[in-house]
Amino acid sequence: MLVNMKEALADAVKNHYAIASLNTPNLETLRAVIAAAEELDTPVMINHAEGHEPTVPIEVIAPLMLEYAKNARVPVCCHIDHGHSKDFVMKAIRLGFTSIMYDCSNLPLDENIREVKGFIEMVRPLGISVEAELGEMPNNMPTCVPGQEKSDLSDLSIYYTKPGEAARFCGETGVDALTISFGTIHGCYESKPVLDIELLKKIKAGITTDTALVMHGGSGVDAGQIGQAIKNGIRKINYFTAMDTAPAPYLLKTLQEAGDKPVNYSNLVNLAQDVMKEHALKAIKSML
């Protein structure tokens, strides 16, 4: 069943868990994620990021995402992850996406507020939920997004969201969900991530609206810290890198064992899908 983000988050808020938000830039990942959510009988968000455009254009993947969402036995939100340009997010709305992350976090605070507030006023009458970002998510996945440079990861605190700014942002925009930075990164971790739970508590305490707090960079964060994040107010967790990279060793082993024998591509695809489903199951379970 196709829903928007606010509808999906309502159940997470009521039952004190975080909804899993997983990117699905191909049919195999899409099928794996939907199958995992149905097996666990839980709502899920399926994402297409603007950075995925070189991999699969939104015009190609959107109809597939929407069809699977509508036919799923659980609530599914079709979400844009890190939509940076107005043209791109407007295209997503025309294609039928029910939720948009309009990411203006690269702008100064006042401009970020102004852009997001105006966007919300425009799309809310259409029943579309909006996520924004405040602070900055450092990046360690330059090979996944063409042209994106690796961030300096020596001191993650320089990227952290400021509690006072988060309170102001939510109060002035009324945004449905806000991605905050408190110790995670996009991509693969070079060392064990350590979440600043005290900072999360301060951010949560200062927000007077019903804005849901979001954690990106779920891959590599241990279950204990995920549990602490959820306990202290995180209601949506993005997860992708670990799932997307998981099939490679299995595929390599299959090819090596085959030697000179032919290997059907369809068998490799099914193997990759099975591996990704197992990772999606594990990720979703850690958030329940």
Protein Blocks (a to p, Z undefined) as FASTA:
>chain_A
ZZdfklmmmmmmmnopaddddddfbfklmmmmmmmmmmnopacdddddfklmmmocfklm
mmmmmmmmmmpcbdcddddehifbfklmmmmmmnopabdcddfklpcfklmmmmmmmmmm
mmmmnopacdddedjdddfbfklmghiacddfkbmmlmpccfklmmmmmmmnopabdcdd
ehiaehjdfbdcdddfklmmmmmmmpmbfcdcddehkgopafklmmmmmmnopabdcdfk
lmmmmmmmmmmmmmmmnmmaccdfklmmmmmmmmmmmmmmmmmmmmZZ
